[in-house]
Amino acid sequence: MPTVSRIWQPLLGLALVSLLVQSCGRSRQALNPSGNLCGSRQLEASDIFKRSKGSVVKIETATGLGSGFVVKNDNGSIILTNAHVVKGNGGTLTVKDVRGNVVDAQLLAVGEGEADSSDLALIKTETEIGTPLKLSDDIETASTVYAIGSPLGQEWSISQGIISRFVTDQGLIQTDIAINPGNSGGPVLDKRGCVVGVVVSKLDPAQSEGIGFAIEPRIAERYVKENAGNQAIAIDQFSEPEETQVEQVENPDRNEAGYEVCNQSGENLSVAIAYFDTSIDSYRSEGWWNLDQSKCQFFPNLLDSVDEVYVFAESDQTLWSGDFPFCMQEDAFDYPDANRDRCPSPAYSKGFLKVEVGDAKTWTTNLTPSQ
């Protein structure tokens, strides 16, 4: 089966430095006269873009970016996006509107489960961003549709395609719209300006071309109704590893695929790892955990979609150091300032090793005494 990739955009190497500024007021009518959207009249693509772009946002976290759109205004704006854009991706969550204003956002709800149709999340800003876009399931195969978002960081980009088919048993719509990292969570609109899907994933371009997926509007609408009234919840700094995913053994002899970290440093360590998972186009992280002397931590099948691993390890006596673009503190990782090559605050420290595993499916990193 072809590989399905979720398509948010990670921040690689250079940081995207967000300047947090106050919104310049709540009026968006000049940019978003969406009163005529999602009616009975079909519109030109330029009109759809002009009237909806004020309700589409670029979402930035500590480690990546995606798209989203306003679905409700209630003492601020409630924005629908993908769970994989905001879940476990650092404590900073900001929203940029089409005017260039950047404001903080809070997390209201995050979908659970592995299915693409559950990959939904709601966030909220204190400032109203734009007029809510309307969801509609009045759509047919071969209908013309448009996606608006920030593919590869290219803000407020529109692409055109058709509805290829309905994958009803999975709650998805297949489309040939050009979908790239950064489109995740953005709206798919029909010629009336109705939202008929939420961009979620695409098949691996190495195995296919022009096969992308969006979550059906009925599922998205139900999710909004059930969760829009939630109170804000904390954003996880790290995604927690499942209990079955890791194990700790002494003097292992590995004959199975996976990634392993072994402590041969002669002292007890605190360890974490971060890696870019190509199967979902985003960074993931595991840790911190205590790794005692002569012990190992094993992650089965981790390297199936990973070619680089960043290992963070420190003790009371030793800080493992490197020259790669990550900054680390107790429970978060971030990127150094792109222009000054330093971490955002003294609380962070550069302390990690970059492990290039390439195409290997089994790899062990031994942490040995520093010289």
Long-range contacts (C-beta under 8 A, 24 or more apart in sequence): 2-203, 2-204, 2-207, 2-208, 2-211, 3-203, 3-204, 3-207, 3-279, 3-305, 4-116, 4-201, 4-202, 4-203, 4-204, 4-213, 4-279, 5-201, 5-202, 5-203, 5-204, 5-278, 5-279, 5-280, 5-281, 6-82, 6-84, 6-116, 6-119, 6-184, 6-200, 6-201, 6-279, 6-280, 6-281, 6-282, 7-179, 7-180, 7-181, 7-182, 7-183, 7-184, 7-199, 7-200, 7-201, 7-202, 7-281, 8-64, 8-65, 8-66, 8-82, 8-84, 8-85, 8-181, 8-182, 8-184, 8-185, 8-281, 8-282, 9-64, 9-65, 9-66, 9-150, 9-151, 9-152, 9-153, 9-180, 9-181, 9-182, 9-184, 9-281, 10-63, 10-64, 10-181, 10-276, 10-281, 10-282, 10-283, 11-63, 11-64, 11-65, 11-335, 13-325, 13-335, 14-325, 14-335, 14-338, 15-325, 15-334, 15-335, 15-336, 15-337, 15-338, 16-60, 16-65, 16-153, 17-337, 17-338, 18-60, 18-92, 18-94, 18-96, 18-102, 19-102, 20-94, 20-102, 20-103, 20-104, 21-101, 21-102, 21-103, 22-101, 22-103, 22-127, 23-97, 23-101, 23-103, 23-127, 24-99, 24-101, 26-127, 26-128, 28-54, 28-55, 28-128, 28-129, 28-130, 28-131, 29-131, 31-98, 31-99, 31-130, 32-130, 32-131, 34-130, 34-131, 34-133, 34-193, 35-131, 36-193, 37-133, 37-134, 37-192, 37-193, 37-194, 38-133, 38-134, 38-136, 38-192, 38-193, 38-194, 38-195, 39-192, 39-193, 40-192, 41-192, 42-191, 42-192, 43-191, 43-192, 43-193, 45-146, 45-158, 45-160, 47-193, 48-146, 48-189, 48-191, 48-193, 49-146, 49-148, 49-158, 51-193, 52-133, 52-148, 52-187, 52-189, 52-193, 53-98, 53-148, 53-156, 54-97, 54-98, 54-129, 54-130, 54-131, 55-129, 55-130, 55-131, 55-132, 55-133, 56-98, 56-130, 56-148, 56-149, 56-156, 56-186, 56-187, 57-95, 57-96, 57-97, 57-129, 58-95, 58-96, 58-149, 58-150, 58-155, 58-156, 59-85, 59-86, 59-93, 59-94, 59-95, 59-96, 59-105, 59-123, 59-185, 60-92, 60-93, 60-94, 60-95, 60-96, 60-102, 61-85, 61-86, 61-89, 61-90, 61-92, 61-93, 61-235, 62-89, 62-90, 62-91, 62-92, 62-332, 62-333, 62-334, 62-335, 63-89, 63-90, 63-282, 63-283, 63-333, 63-334, 64-89, 64-282, 64-283, 65-150, 65-153, 65-182, 66-149, 66-150, 66-182, 66-183, 66-184, 66-185, 66-186, 67-148, 67-149, 67-150, 67-182, 67-183, 67-184, 67-185, 67-186, 67-199, 68-95, 68-123, 68-185, 68-186, 69-133, 69-148, 69-185, 69-186, 69-187, 69-195, 70-129, 70-130, 70-131, 70-132, 70-133, 71-122, 71-132, 71-133, 71-135, 71-224, 71-228, 72-132, 72-224, 72-228, 73-128, 73-131, 73-132, 74-228, 75-126, 76-124, 76-125, 76-126, 76-127, 76-128, 77-124, 77-125, 77-127, 77-128, 77-129, 77-130, 77-132, 78-108, 78-122, 78-123, 78-124, 78-224, 78-228, 79-105, 79-122, 79-123, 79-124, 79-125, 79-129, 80-120, 80-121, 80-122, 80-185, 80-198, 80-220, 80-223, 80-224, 81-120, 81-121, 81-122, 81-123, 81-184, 81-185, 81-198, 82-119, 82-120, 82-121, 82-184, 82-185, 82-198, 82-199, 82-200, 83-110, 83-111, 83-112, 83-118, 83-119, 83-120, 83-121, 84-119, 84-184, 84-280, 84-282, 85-121, 85-184, 85-185, 86-110, 86-121, 86-123, 86-235, 87-121, 87-236, 87-239, 88-236, 88-237, 88-238, 88-239, 88-284, 88-285, 89-235, 89-282, 89-283, 90-235, 90-237, 90-332, 90-333, 90-334, 91-235, 91-237, 91-332, 93-123, 93-235, 95-123, 95-125, 95-129, 96-155, 97-129, 97-130, 98-130, 98-155, 98-156, 101-127, 103-127, 106-232, 106-233, 107-232, 107-233, 107-234, 107-235, 108-227, 108-228, 108-230, 108-231, 108-232, 108-233, 109-223, 109-227, 109-230, 109-233, 110-233, 111-223, 115-170, 115-171, 116-170, 116-171, 116-172, 116-200, 116-201, 116-213, 116-215, 117-170, 117-171, 117-172, 117-200, 117-215, 117-216, 117-219, 119-200, 119-201, 119-215, 120-198, 120-215, 120-219, 120-220, 120-223, 121-185, 122-223, 122-224, 122-227, 122-228, 122-230, 124-232, 133-187, 133-189, 133-193, 133-194, 133-195, 134-194, 134-195, 135-194, 135-195, 135-196, 135-217, 135-220, 135-221, 135-224, 136-190, 136-192, 136-194, 136-195, 136-196, 136-217, 137-196, 137-216, 137-217, 137-218, 138-190, 138-194, 138-196, 139-163, 139-173, 139-190, 139-194, 139-196, 139-217, 141-165, 141-166, 143-190, 143-191, 143-196, 144-190, 144-191, 145-175, 145-177, 145-188, 145-189, 145-190, 145-196, 145-197, 146-177, 146-188, 146-189, 146-190, 147-175, 147-177, 147-178, 147-179, 147-183, 147-186, 147-187, 147-188, 147-189, 147-199, 148-186, 148-187, 148-189, 149-182, 149-183, 149-184, 149-185, 149-186, 149-187, 149-199, 150-182, 150-183, 150-186, 151-178, 151-179, 151-180, 151-181, 151-182, 151-183, 152-180, 152-181, 152-182, 153-182, 154-182, 161-210, 163-196, 164-211, 166-216, 167-213, 168-216, 171-215, 171-216, 171-219, 172-200, 172-213, 172-214, 172-215, 172-216, 173-197, 173-213, 173-214, 173-215, 173-216, 174-211, 174-212, 174-213, 175-212, 175-213, 175-214, 176-210, 176-211, 176-212, 177-212, 178-210, 179-212, 181-281, 188-214, 195-220, 237-331, 237-332, 238-272, 238-285, 238-286, 238-287, 238-331, 238-332, 239-284, 239-285, 239-286, 241-286, 241-287, 241-299, 245-286, 245-299, 245-300, 246-286, 246-289, 246-297, 246-298, 246-299, 247-297, 247-298, 248-291, 248-295, 248-296, 248-297, 248-298, 249-295, 249-296, 249-298, 250-294, 250-295, 250-296, 251-294, 252-296, 252-298, 252-364, 254-298, 254-362, 254-364, 256-300, 256-362, 257-300, 257-301, 257-303, 257-304, 257-361, 257-362, 258-298, 258-299, 258-300, 258-301, 258-302, 258-303, 258-361, 258-362, 259-298, 259-299, 259-302, 259-303, 259-306, 259-309, 259-357, 259-363, 259-364, 259-365, 260-296, 260-297, 260-298, 260-299, 260-363, 260-364, 260-365, 261-291, 261-296, 261-297, 261-311, 261-313, 261-364, 261-365, 261-367, 262-295, 262-296, 262-364, 262-365, 262-366, 262-367, 263-291, 263-292, 263-293, 263-294, 263-295, 263-296, 263-313, 263-367, 264-293, 264-294, 264-366, 264-367, 264-368, 264-369, 265-293, 265-313, 265-315, 265-318, 265-367, 265-368, 265-369, 265-370, 266-293, 266-369, 267-293, 267-315, 267-316, 267-317, 267-318, 268-292, 268-293, 268-315, 269-313, 269-314, 269-315, 269-318, 269-367, 270-313, 270-314, 270-315, 271-297, 271-311, 271-312, 271-313, 271-367, 272-311, 272-312, 272-313, 272-328, 272-333, 273-299, 273-309, 273-310, 273-311, 273-312, 274-309, 274-310, 274-312, 274-326, 274-333, 274-352, 275-302, 275-306, 275-308, 275-309, 275-310, 276-306, 276-307, 276-308, 277-305, 277-306, 278-305, 278-306, 278-307, 279-304, 279-305, 285-333, 287-312, 288-312, 288-330, 288-331, 291-367, 296-364, 303-357, 303-360, 303-361, 303-362, 303-363, 304-361, 306-357, 307-356, 307-357, 307-358, 307-359, 308-354, 308-355, 308-356, 308-357, 309-354, 309-355, 309-357, 309-363, 309-365, 310-352, 310-353, 310-354, 310-355, 311-352, 311-353, 311-355, 311-365, 311-367, 312-351, 312-352, 313-351, 313-352, 313-353, 313-367, 314-351, 318-370, 319-349, 319-351, 320-351, 320-352, 320-353, 320-367, 320-370, 321-350, 321-351, 321-352, 322-350, 322-351, 322-352, 322-353, 322-354, 323-350, 324-352, 324-354, 326-350, 326-352, 328-352
